[in-house]
């Protein structure tokens, strides 16, 4: 359980883009890492892990510490399954190329800025898209890409027309 919690804090720090603790510097060594470094897992004491974690914590700025502490409280409230899901997402994220990680972080930041209504609308649209048969999904994606290539003025006119159509009684 302790390793899971330490990994969870690391996940939060990496998602936040903190430079001190990156995906390449986990809080505690796994048994495999310890053995590869010539240290048996039993030799690494709890006190050594605590000392290493304290040094990393002290290296953070006050702002970073405050942000992590706030998110840690949120993380502790999550169910164990949800915590494990976040940890697994982090594991998948850290093997991606840096440019892909940056793209994902930017998308997450854009998602956070959306209103609850906008998020709900996007979630409904994505659910409908996931349920489409593959040929229809491909057609939808092609049309979406065509729309994205339109000049902003044309896109605005189409969006206005769509909203008027959806708001009809």
Buried (B, 14 or more C-beta within 10 A) or exposed (E): EEBEBBBBBBBBBBBEEBEEBEBEEBBBBEEEEBEEEEEEEEEBEEEEBEEBBEEBBEEBEEEBEEBBEEBBEEBEEEEEEEBBEBBEEBEEBBEEEEEEBEEBBEEEEEEEEEEEEEEEEEEEEEEEEEEEEEEEBEEBEEEEEEEEEEEEEEEEEEEEEEEEEEEEE
